[in-house]
Amino acid sequence: MMRAANPVPVYERFGHLARRHPCFSEEAHGRSGRIHLPVSPTCNIRCRFCERGFDSSTLRPGVTRQLLAPGMASQLVARALDLCPELTVVGVAGPGESLATSHAVDALEAVLSRFPGLIGCLSTNGLNLPARVDRLAEIGVRTVSVTVNARTPAIWQKVYAWIRYRGRKMTGQEAARILTAAQEQGIRRAKGLGLVVKVNTVLVPGVNEDEIEGIAAWAACCGASLMNVIPLVPAAEMAQFPVPDCQTLEQARRLVEKHLTVFRHCKHCRADACGIPGAGRDFAADLHGEARQETFSHG
C-alpha cells in the first residue's frame, strides 16, 4: 500500500480557504453557507447505489426540485445572497455528473465573474476531470471534490455498473481502469493548478470498507488535501444494504487519518441545497418553489 507522510493539519495548508468553506472544515461548518446549483442534467457513470429524483423533501445527493438553466445561475445566486448573506461557497453537485456536460462550467463562470468573492466549488466523479480541470481553474473554481468509491477492479465492479466514455458504454475491468486513471490524472492536475482537492468515498458495508485506507493513501500521494467518508444511503440496486454503523464509520475514518485530514460533518446535501449546513434552515424552497416533474438522463 502507498503510504503518505503524516497528514499536515488542514489549516496549515489552506486555512484561508477552509475557514470559509463549510464542506471542507469543522470551523466553517455551522457558520458559513453554501449554495448548490442544480444545473447538471445527465450522468456518465452508473453507481449501483444512485437514485436521482425530483422532489421537495428527500435529504440526499442527487435530488433537486428542478433543473436550473446555466443562464439563470447568476440571478439565483443574487437572490440567495439576499436570503442568506452568510453564503461563502457556490458549488455544483448534481443532480447528475457536474462534468458530463458544459452546464456546470458555464454556470460557475457566470456566477464567479459577477460574485468574485465567492468560493467556486465543484463535485465530480472524475471521469471528465482531466479534460475540464484547466478550464475550471481558469474561471476561478478553487475547490474540487472527487468521488472515489473503489480502486481495485473486483471491488469497483461491485460499486459501479458501467461508465460512458467518448461515446462508448464500458463495463468491467476496462471501465475500472479508465475511471481510476482519469481520477488520478485529474487530481494531480488540479493540485498542480492550485485547486484544493477533497476526496469523497461512500462506505458500503460488506463491499469497500477494506479499500478505504488504500484510497486515502493513494489520494494523499496524488495531492488531495482531505477526505470525506460518507455512509451509504441505501437506494437503487443497494436498497437492501445496511447503513454503516457508527463503529464501522469511525474505524474507517481513523484509518484515513493516517494519510489525510478527515472531514466529519457531511450532511448528505441535496443538489439544490442553500444555506448554512446544520443550521436548521434551507432556502432552496424559497429559490426554486415546488418540485417539478422533469426527466433525468442517466447516460
C-alpha positions as CSV (number, residue, x, y, z in Angstrom):
1,M,0.0,0.0,0.0
2,M,1.2,3.5,-0.8
3,R,1.8,5.4,2.4
4,A,1.9,9.2,2.6
5,A,3.7,11.3,5.2
6,N,1.7,12.2,8.3
7,P,-1.1,14.5,7.2
8,V,-0.5,18.1,7.9
9,P,-3.3,19.9,9.7
10,V,-5.8,21.3,7.2
11,Y,-5.4,24.9,8.4
12,E,-1.6,24.9,7.8
13,R,-2.2,24.2,4.2
14,F,-5.2,26.2,3.1
15,G,-6.6,27.8,6.3
16,H,-7.6,30.9,4.5
17,L,-9.9,28.8,2.3
18,A,-11.0,26.2,4.9
19,R,-12.2,28.7,7.3
20,R,-14.8,29.9,4.8
21,H,-15.8,26.5,3.2
22,P,-18.4,24.6,5.3
23,C,-17.8,21.4,3.4
24,F,-14.0,21.5,4.0
25,S,-13.7,22.3,7.7
26,E,-15.3,22.0,11.0
27,E,-14.6,25.6,11.8
28,A,-16.7,26.9,8.9
29,H,-19.4,24.3,9.2
30,G,-22.4,25.8,11.0
31,R,-21.2,29.3,10.4
32,S,-20.6,29.7,6.6
33,G,-23.2,29.0,3.9
34,R,-23.2,27.3,0.5
35,I,-25.5,27.1,-2.4
36,H,-25.6,24.2,-4.8
37,L,-26.7,25.0,-8.4
38,P,-28.7,22.0,-9.8
39,V,-27.6,22.5,-13.4
40,S,-26.2,19.1,-14.4
41,P,-28.9,17.1,-16.2
42,T,-27.1,13.8,-17.1
43,C,-24.5,11.3,-15.8
44,N,-21.8,9.3,-17.4
45,I,-21.4,6.6,-14.7
46,R,-23.9,4.2,-13.1
47,C,-23.3,3.8,-9.4
48,R,-25.2,0.9,-8.0
49,F,-26.5,2.9,-5.1
50,C,-27.5,6.0,-7.1
51,E,-31.1,7.1,-7.4
52,R,-31.7,10.5,-8.8
53,G,-35.0,12.3,-8.4
54,F,-37.1,15.4,-8.3
55,D,-38.9,16.2,-5.1
56,S,-39.1,18.7,-2.3
57,S,-38.2,16.7,0.8
58,T,-35.7,13.8,0.3
59,L,-32.5,14.6,2.0
60,R,-29.7,13.1,0.0
61,P,-27.5,13.8,-3.0
62,G,-28.9,13.5,-6.5
63,V,-32.2,15.1,-5.5
64,T,-33.5,18.5,-6.6
65,R,-36.7,20.4,-7.1
66,Q,-35.8,21.3,-10.6
67,L,-33.0,21.6,-13.2
68,L,-31.6,25.1,-13.4
69,A,-30.6,26.5,-16.8
70,P,-27.0,27.7,-16.6
71,G,-28.0,31.2,-17.7
72,M,-30.2,31.5,-14.7
73,A,-27.5,30.7,-12.2
74,S,-26.2,34.2,-11.5
75,Q,-29.7,35.6,-10.9
76,L,-30.4,32.7,-8.5
77,V,-27.2,33.4,-6.5
78,A,-28.1,37.1,-6.2
79,R,-31.5,36.1,-4.7
80,A,-29.8,33.6,-2.4
81,L,-27.4,36.2,-1.0
82,D,-30.3,38.3,-0.1
83,L,-31.8,35.4,1.8
84,C,-28.6,34.2,3.3
85,P,-25.8,36.8,3.5
86,E,-23.5,34.2,5.1
87,L,-23.1,32.3,1.8
88,T,-19.4,31.9,1.0
89,V,-19.4,29.0,-1.4
90,V,-21.2,28.4,-4.8
91,G,-20.9,24.9,-6.0
92,V,-22.3,22.3,-8.4
93,A,-23.1,18.8,-7.0
94,G,-25.7,17.4,-9.4
95,P,-28.2,16.2,-9.8
96,G,-26.2,14.5,-12.5
97,E,-22.4,14.5,-13.0
98,S,-21.1,18.0,-13.0
99,L,-18.6,17.5,-15.8
100,A,-20.7,15.3,-18.1
101,T,-21.9,18.5,-19.9
102,S,-20.6,22.0,-20.0
103,H,-23.6,23.3,-17.9
104,A,-21.7,23.4,-14.6
105,V,-18.7,25.2,-16.0
106,D,-20.9,27.7,-17.8
107,A,-23.0,28.4,-14.6
108,L,-19.9,28.8,-12.4
109,E,-18.2,31.1,-14.9
110,A,-21.2,33.4,-14.9
111,V,-21.6,33.4,-11.1
112,L,-17.9,33.9,-10.3
113,S,-17.5,36.7,-12.7
114,R,-20.4,38.5,-11.0
115,F,-19.5,37.5,-7.4
116,P,-15.7,37.0,-7.3
117,G,-15.7,36.9,-3.5
118,L,-17.5,33.5,-3.5
119,I,-15.5,30.3,-3.5
120,G,-16.2,28.3,-6.6
121,C,-16.6,24.6,-5.9
122,L,-17.5,21.5,-7.9
123,S,-18.2,17.8,-7.1
124,T,-17.3,15.2,-9.8
125,N,-16.8,11.5,-10.3
126,G,-13.6,12.4,-12.1
127,L,-14.1,10.8,-15.4
128,N,-14.0,14.0,-17.3
129,L,-11.9,16.0,-14.9
130,P,-8.6,15.8,-16.9
131,A,-10.4,17.3,-19.9
132,R,-12.0,20.1,-18.0
133,V,-9.8,20.9,-15.0
134,D,-7.8,23.6,-16.8
135,R,-11.0,25.4,-17.6
136,L,-12.2,25.1,-14.0
137,A,-9.0,26.8,-12.8
138,E,-9.3,29.5,-15.5
139,I,-12.8,30.6,-14.4
140,G,-11.9,30.7,-10.7
141,V,-13.0,27.4,-9.3
142,R,-10.9,26.9,-6.1
143,T,-12.0,23.6,-4.7
144,V,-12.9,20.2,-6.3
145,S,-14.4,17.1,-4.6
146,V,-13.7,13.9,-6.4
147,T,-15.8,10.8,-5.5
148,V,-13.7,7.7,-5.4
149,N,-15.5,4.6,-4.1
150,A,-13.1,1.8,-5.2
151,R,-9.7,1.4,-6.8
152,T,-9.3,-2.4,-7.5
153,P,-11.3,-3.8,-10.4
154,A,-13.0,-6.5,-8.3
155,I,-14.4,-4.1,-5.8
156,W,-15.1,-1.4,-8.5
157,Q,-17.5,-3.7,-10.3
158,K,-19.5,-4.2,-7.1
159,V,-20.0,-0.5,-6.7
160,Y,-20.3,0.6,-10.4
161,A,-22.3,-0.9,-13.2
162,W,-20.8,1.0,-16.2
163,I,-19.3,4.2,-17.5
164,R,-19.9,6.1,-20.7
165,Y,-16.7,7.4,-22.1
166,R,-16.0,9.0,-25.5
167,G,-19.3,7.7,-26.8
168,R,-18.8,4.1,-25.6
169,K,-20.6,2.3,-22.8
170,M,-18.0,0.3,-20.9
171,T,-18.1,-2.3,-18.1
172,G,-15.8,-4.5,-16.1
173,Q,-12.1,-4.1,-15.9
174,E,-11.8,-1.8,-18.8
175,A,-14.2,0.7,-17.3
176,A,-12.5,0.4,-13.9
177,R,-9.1,1.1,-15.5
178,I,-10.3,4.2,-17.4
179,L,-12.1,5.8,-14.5
180,T,-9.4,5.2,-11.9
181,A,-6.7,6.6,-14.3
182,A,-8.9,9.6,-15.0
183,Q,-9.4,10.3,-11.3
184,E,-5.6,10.1,-10.7
185,Q,-4.8,12.3,-13.6
186,G,-7.5,14.8,-12.7
187,I,-6.5,15.1,-9.0
188,R,-2.8,15.5,-9.8
189,R,-3.6,18.2,-12.4
190,A,-6.0,20.0,-10.1
191,K,-3.4,20.1,-7.4
192,G,-0.8,21.4,-9.8
193,L,-3.1,24.2,-10.8
194,G,-3.6,25.2,-7.2
195,L,-7.0,23.8,-6.5
196,V,-7.8,22.2,-3.2
197,V,-9.0,18.6,-3.7
198,K,-11.2,16.7,-1.3
199,V,-11.9,13.0,-2.0
200,N,-15.4,11.7,-1.2
201,T,-15.8,7.9,-0.6
202,V,-19.2,6.3,0.0
203,L,-18.7,3.5,2.6
204,V,-20.7,0.4,1.5
205,P,-20.7,-2.2,4.2
206,G,-19.5,-5.6,3.0
207,V,-18.2,-4.1,-0.2
208,N,-15.5,-1.5,0.0
209,E,-14.6,-1.0,3.7
210,D,-11.3,-2.8,3.2
211,E,-10.4,-0.3,0.4
212,I,-10.9,2.9,2.4
213,E,-7.4,3.2,3.7
214,G,-5.9,2.4,0.4
215,I,-8.0,5.1,-1.3
216,A,-6.8,7.6,1.3
217,A,-3.1,6.7,0.9
218,W,-3.4,6.9,-2.9
219,A,-5.4,10.2,-2.8
220,A,-2.7,11.8,-0.5
221,C,0.0,10.8,-2.9
222,C,-2.0,12.3,-5.8
223,G,-2.3,15.6,-4.0
224,A,-5.6,15.6,-2.2
225,S,-5.8,17.6,1.0
226,L,-8.6,15.9,2.8
227,M,-11.2,13.1,2.6
228,N,-14.9,12.6,3.5
229,V,-16.0,9.1,4.3
230,I,-19.8,9.1,3.6
231,P,-22.1,6.4,5.0
232,L,-24.2,4.7,2.3
233,V,-27.7,5.9,1.8
234,P,-29.3,2.6,0.6
235,A,-31.1,3.0,-2.7
236,A,-31.4,1.6,-6.2
237,E,-29.5,-1.7,-6.5
238,M,-28.2,-1.3,-3.0
239,A,-31.6,-0.5,-1.4
240,Q,-31.3,-3.6,0.9
241,F,-27.8,-2.9,2.0
242,P,-27.3,-1.8,5.6
243,V,-26.2,1.7,6.6
244,P,-22.7,1.5,8.2
245,D,-22.9,1.6,11.9
246,C,-21.1,4.3,13.9
247,Q,-18.2,1.9,14.8
248,T,-17.6,0.9,11.2
249,L,-17.7,4.5,10.1
250,E,-15.4,5.7,12.9
251,Q,-12.9,2.9,12.2
252,A,-12.7,3.8,8.5
253,R,-12.2,7.5,9.4
254,R,-9.4,6.6,11.8
255,L,-7.6,4.7,9.1
256,V,-8.0,7.6,6.7
257,E,-6.5,9.9,9.3
258,K,-3.1,8.1,8.9
259,H,-2.9,9.8,5.5
260,L,-5.3,12.7,5.2
261,T,-7.3,15.2,7.2
262,V,-10.9,13.8,7.6
263,F,-14.0,16.0,7.2
264,R,-16.6,14.5,9.6
265,H,-19.7,16.8,9.2
266,C,-21.2,15.9,5.9
267,K,-25.0,16.3,5.8
268,H,-25.8,14.4,2.6
269,C,-26.8,17.7,1.0
270,R,-29.2,17.8,-1.9
271,A,-28.3,19.1,-5.3
272,D,-30.3,22.3,-4.7
273,A,-29.2,23.0,-1.1
274,C,-28.9,26.6,0.0
275,G,-28.0,27.8,3.5
276,I,-25.7,27.1,6.4
277,P,-25.3,23.3,6.8
278,G,-26.6,22.1,10.1
279,A,-28.2,25.4,11.0
280,G,-31.8,24.1,10.5
281,R,-32.9,26.4,7.7
282,D,-32.6,25.7,4.0
283,F,-33.6,28.3,1.5
284,A,-34.0,26.1,-1.6
285,A,-37.8,26.2,-1.4
286,D,-37.7,30.0,-1.5
287,L,-35.4,29.9,-4.5
288,H,-37.0,27.1,-6.5
289,G,-40.6,26.7,-5.4
290,E,-42.2,23.3,-5.5
291,A,-40.6,20.3,-7.2
292,R,-41.2,19.9,-10.9
293,Q,-41.6,16.7,-12.8
294,E,-38.6,16.6,-15.2
295,T,-36.6,14.0,-16.9
296,F,-33.2,12.9,-15.7
297,S,-30.9,11.2,-18.2
298,H,-28.6,8.6,-16.8
299,G,-26.3,8.0,-19.7
